[in-house]
């Protein structure tokens, strides 16, 4: 079963709903539902832009998606994983943070030789 397509306008609206917090982390954390929608839709957009199953993007507790063409992973821990927290993911998804910088700072775990290929599909929405 193919994943449901993400509507670009809905994804943009969900990210804009948390944009002030992304720009200023002293503001209160957005409502869980708003944060979850922004994370899920932006990650699923990356999966749509880069279909495949060579890299897994994980943003616990909200979403894990597979993307990037290449050998398919089916069992156990994938060889290529990008994992981060919701705020860092949204900073990446909006272009407010660069993947290489986030990995260097320890805010993103990128394991496997192909994990950093996700950067080619970021940002998915500019704010």
Contact map, one row per residue, 1 for C-alpha under 8 A:
1110000000000000000000000000000000000000000000000000000000000000000000000000000000000000000000000000000000000000000000000000000
1111000000000000000000000000000000000000000000000000000000000000000000000000000000000000000000000000000000000000000000000000000
1111100000000000000000000000000000000000000000000000000000000000000000000000000000000000000000000000000000000000000000000000000
0111110000000000000000000000000000000000000000000000000000000000000000000000000000000000000000000000000000000000000000000000000
0011111000000000000000000000000000000000000000010000000000000000000000000000000000000000000000000000000000000000000000000000000
0001111101100000000000000000000000000000100110010000000000000000000000000000000000000000000000000000000000000000000000000000000
0000111111100000000000000000000000000000000000000000000000000000000000000000000000000000000000000000000000000000000000000000000
0000011111110000000000000000000000000000000010000000000000000000000000000000000000000000000000000000000000000000000000000000000
0000001111111000000000000000000000000000000000000000000000000000000000000000000000000000000000000000000000000000000000000000000
0000011111111100000000000000000000000000000000000000000000000000000000000000000000000000000000000000000000000000000000000000000
0000011111111110000000000000000000001100110000000000000000000000000000000000000000000000000000000000000000000000000000000000000
0000000111111111000000000000000000000000000000000000000000000000000000000000000000000000000000000000000000000000000000000000100
0000000011111111100000000000000000000000000000000000000000000000000000000000000000000000000000000000000000000000000000000000000
0000000001111111110000000000000001001100100000000000000000000000000000000000000000000000000000000000000000000000000000000000000
0000000000111111111000000000000000001110010000000000000000000000000000000000000000000000010000000000000000000000000000000000100
0000000000011111111100000000000000000000000000000000000000000000000000000000000000000000000000000000000000000000000000000000001
0000000000001111111100000000000001000100000000000000000000000000000000000000000000000000000000000000000000000000000000000000000
0000000000000111111111000000010001100100000000000000000000000000000000000000000000000000000000000000000000000000000000000000000
0000000000000011111111100000000000000000000000000000000000000000000000000000000000000000000000000000000000000000000000000000001
0000000000000001111111110010000000000000000000000000000000000000000000000000000000000000000000000000000000000000000000000000000
0000000000000000011111111111110000000000000000000000000000000000000000000000000000000000000000000000000000000000000000000000000
0000000000000000011111111000000000000000000000000000000000000000000000000000000000000010011000000000000000000000000000000000000
0000000000000000001111111000000000000000000000000000000000000000000000000000000000000000000000000000000000000000000000000000000
0000000000000000000111111110000000000000000000000000000000000000000000000000000000000000000000000000000000000000000000000000000
0000000000000000000011111111100000000000000000000000000000000000000000000000000000000000000000000000000000000000000000000000000
0000000000000000000010011111000000000000000000000000000000000000000000000000000000000000000000000000000000000000000000000000000
0000000000000000000110011111100000000000000000000000000000000000000000000000000000000000000000000000000000000000000000000000000
0000000000000000000010001111110000000000000000000000000000000000000000000000000000000000000000000000000000000000000000000000000
0000000000000000000010001011111000000000000000000000000000000000000000000000000000000000000000000000000000000000000000000000000
0000000000000000010010000001111101100000000000000000000000000000000000000000000000000000000000000000000000000000000000000000000
0000000000000000000000000000111111100000000000000000000000000000000000000000000000000000000000000000000000000000000000000000000
0000000000000000000000000000011111110000000000000000000000000000000000000000000000000000000000000000000000000000000000000000000
0000000000000000000000000000001111111000000000000000000000000000000000000000000000000000000000000000000000000000000000000000000
0000000000000100110000000000011111111100000000000000000000000000000000000000000000000000000000000000000000000000000000000000000
0000000000000000010000000000011111111110000000000000000000000000000000000000000000000100000000000000000000000000000000000000000
0000000000000000000000000000000111111111000000000000000000000100000000000000000000000000000000000000000000000000000000000000000
0000000000100110000000000000000011111111100000000000000000000000000000000000000000000000000000000000000000000000000000000000000
0000000000100110110000000000000001111111110000000000000000000000000000000000000000000000010000000000000000000000000000000000000
0000000000000010000000000000000000111111111000000000000000100110000000000000000000000100110000000000000000000000000000000000000
0000000000000000000000000000000000011111111100000000000000000110000000000000000000000000000000000000000000000000000000000000000
0000010000100100000000000000000000001111111110000000000000000000000000000000000000000000000000000000000000000000000000000000000
0000000000100010000000000000000000000111111111000000000000000000000000000000000000000000010010000000000000000000000000000001000
0000000000000000000000000000000000000011111111100000000010000011100000000000000000000000000010000000000000000000000000000000000
0000010000000000000000000000000000000001111111110000000000000000100000000000000000000000000000000000000000000000000000000000000
0000010100000000000000000000000000000000111111111000000000000000000000000000000000000000000000000000000000000000000000000001000
0000000000000000000000000000000000000000011111111100000000000000001000000000000000000000000000000000000000000000000001001101000
0000000000000000000000000000000000000000001111111111000000000000111100000000000000000000000000000000000000000000000000000000000
0000110000000000000000000000000000000000000111111110000000000000001000000000000000000000000000000000000000000000000000000000000
0000000000000000000000000000000000000000000011111110000000000000000000000000000000000000000000000000000000000000000000001000000
0000000000000000000000000000000000000000000001111111000000000000001110000000000000000000000000000000000000000000000000001000000
0000000000000000000000000000000000000000000000111111100000000000011110000000000000000000000000000000000000000000000000000000000
0000000000000000000000000000000000000000000000100111111000000000011111010000000000000000000000000000000000000000000000000000000
0000000000000000000000000000000000000000000000000011111100000000011111111000000000000000000000000000000000000000000000000000000
0000000000000000000000000000000000000000000000000001111100000000011111111000011100000000000000000000000000000000010000000000000
0000000000000000000000000000000000000000000000000001111110000000011100000000011111000000000000000000000000000000011001000000000
0000000000000000000000000000000000000000000000000000111111000001111000000000010111000000000000000000000000000000001000000000000
0000000000000000000000000000000000000000001000000000001111100001111000000000000011100000000000000000000000000000000000000000000
0000000000000000000000000000000000000000000000000000000111110011100000000000000011110000000000000000000000000000000000000000000
0000000000000000000000000000000000000010000000000000000011111111000000000000000000111100100000000000000000000000000000000000000
0000000000000000000000000000000000000000000000000000000001111111000000000000000000111100000000000000000000000000000000000000000
0000000000000000000000000000000000000000000000000000000000111110000000000000000000000000000000000000000000000000000000000000000
0000000000000000000000000000000000010011000000000000000000111111000000000000000000000100000000000000000000000000000000000000000
0000000000000000000000000000000000000011001000000000000001111111100000000000000000000000000000000000000000000000000000000000000
0000000000000000000000000000000000000000001000000000000111110111110000000000000000000000000000000000000000000000000000000000000
0000000000000000000000000000000000000000001100100000000111000011111000000000000000000000000000000000000000000000000000000000000
0000000000000000000000000000000000000000000000100011111110000001111100000000000000000000000000000000000000000000000000000000000
0000000000000000000000000000000000000000000001110111111110000000111110000000000000000000000000000000000000000000000000000000000
0000000000000000000000000000000000000000000000100111111000000000011111000000000000000000000000000000000000000000000011000000000
0000000000000000000000000000000000000000000000000111110000000000001111100000000000000000000000000000000000000000000000000000000
0000000000000000000000000000000000000000000000000001110000000000000111110000000000000000000000000000000000000000000000000000000
0000000000000000000000000000000000000000000000000000110000000000000011111000000000000000000000000000000000000000000000000000000
0000000000000000000000000000000000000000000000000001110000000000000001111100000000000000000000000000000000000000000000000000000
0000000000000000000000000000000000000000000000000000110000000000000000111110011000000000000000000000000000000000000000000000000
0000000000000000000000000000000000000000000000000000000000000000000000011111010000000000000000000000000000000000000000000000000
0000000000000000000000000000000000000000000000000000000000000000000000001111110000000000000000000000000000000000000000000000000
0000000000000000000000000000000000000000000000000000000000000000000000000111110000000000000000000000000000000000000000000000000
0000000000000000000000000000000000000000000000000000000000000000000000000011111000000000000000000000000000000000000000000000000
0000000000000000000000000000000000000000000000000000011100000000000000001111111110000000000000000000000000000000000000000000000
0000000000000000000000000000000000000000000000000000011000000000000000001000111110000000000000000000000000000011000000000000000
0000000000000000000000000000000000000000000000000000011100000000000000000000011111000000000000000000000000000111111000000000000
0000000000000000000000000000000000000000000000000000001111000000000000000000011111100000000000000000000000001111001000000000000
0000000000000000000000000000000000000000000000000000001111000000000000000000000111110000000000000000000000011110001100000000000
0000000000000000000000000000000000000000000000000000000011110000000000000000000011111000000000000000000000011100000000000000000
0000000000000000000000000000000000000000000000000000000001110000000000000000000001111101100000000000000000111000000000000000000
0000000000000000000000000000000000000000000000000000000000110000000000000000000000111111100000000000000000110000000000000000000
0000000000000000000000000000000000100010000000000000000000110100000000000000000000011111110000000000000000000000000000000000000
0000000000000000000001000000000000000000000000000000000000000000000000000000000000001111111000000000000000000000000000000000000
0000000000000000000000000000000000000000000000000000000000000000000000000000000000011111111100001000010000110000000000000000000
0000000000000000000000000000000000000010000000000000000000100000000000000000000000011111111110000000000000000000000000000000000
0000000000000010000001000000000000000110010000000000000000000000000000000000000000000111111111000000000000000000000000000000000
0000000000000000000001000000000000000000000000000000000000000000000000000000000000000011111111111000000000000000000000000000000
0000000000000000000000000000000000000000000000000000000000000000000000000000000000000001111111111110000000000000000000000110000
0000000000000000000000000000000000000000011000000000000000000000000000000000000000000000111111110000000000000000000000000111100
0000000000000000000000000000000000000000000000000000000000000000000000000000000000000000011111111000000000000000000000000111111
0000000000000000000000000000000000000000000000000000000000000000000000000000000000000000001111111100000000000000000000000111110
0000000000000000000000000000000000000000000000000000000000000000000000000000000000000000001111111100000000000000000000000000000
0000000000000000000000000000000000000000000000000000000000000000000000000000000000000001001101111110110000000000000000000000000
0000000000000000000000000000000000000000000000000000000000000000000000000000000000000000000100111111110000000000000000100000000
0000000000000000000000000000000000000000000000000000000000000000000000000000000000000000000100001111111000010000000100100000000
0000000000000000000000000000000000000000000000000000000000000000000000000000000000000000000000000111111100000000000100000000000
0000000000000000000000000000000000000000000000000000000000000000000000000000000000000000000000001111111110000000000000000000000
0000000000000000000000000000000000000000000000000000000000000000000000000000000000000001000000001111111111110000000000000000000
0000000000000000000000000000000000000000000000000000000000000000000000000000000000000000000000000011111111111100000000000000000
0000000000000000000000000000000000000000000000000000000000000000000000000000000000000000000000000001111111100000000000000000000
0000000000000000000000000000000000000000000000000000000000000000000000000000000000000000000000000000111111110000000000000000000
0000000000000000000000000000000000000000000000000000000000000000000000000000000000000000000000000000011111111000000000000000000
0000000000000000000000000000000000000000000000000000000000000000000000000000000000011001000000000000011111111000000000000000000
0000000000000000000000000000000000000000000000000000000000000000000000000000000001111001000000000010011011111100000000000000000
0000000000000000000000000000000000000000000000000000000000000000000000000000000011110000000000000000001001111110000000000000000
0000000000000000000000000000000000000000000000000000000000000000000000000000000111100000000000000000001000011111001100000000000
0000000000000000000000000000000000000000000000000000000000000000000000000000001111000000000000000000000000001111101000000000000
0000000000000000000000000000000000000000000000000000000000000000000000000000001110000000000000000000000000000111111000000000000
0000000000000000000000000000000000000000000000000000000000000000000000000000000100000000000000000000000000000011111100000000000
0000000000000000000000000000000000000000000000000000011000000000000000000000000100000000000000000000000000000001111110000000000
0000000000000000000000000000000000000000000000000000001100000000000000000000000111000000000000000000000000000111111111000000000
0000000000000000000000000000000000000000000000000000000000000000000000000000000001000000000000000011000000000100111111100000000
0000000000000000000000000000000000000000000000000000000000000000000100000000000000000000000000000000000000000000011111111000000
0000000000000000000000000000000000000000000001000000001000000000000100000000000000000000000000000000000000000000001111111100000
0000000000000000000000000000000000000000000000000000000000000000000000000000000000000000000000000110000000000000000111111110000
0000000000000000000000000000000000000000000000000000000000000000000000000000000000000000000000000000000000000000000011111100000
0000000000000000000000000000000000000000000001001100000000000000000000000000000000000000000000000000000000000000000011111111000
0000000000000000000000000000000000000000000001000000000000000000000000000000000000000000000111100000000000000000000001111111000
0000000000000000000000000000000000000000000000000000000000000000000000000000000000000000000111100000000000000000000000101111110
0000000000000000000000000000000000000000010011000000000000000000000000000000000000000000000011100000000000000000000000001111110
0000000000010010000000000000000000000000000000000000000000000000000000000000000000000000000011100000000000000000000000000011111
0000000000000000000000000000000000000000000000000000000000000000000000000000000000000000000001100000000000000000000000000011111
0000000000000001001000000000000000000000000000000000000000000000000000000000000000000000000001000000000000000000000000000000111
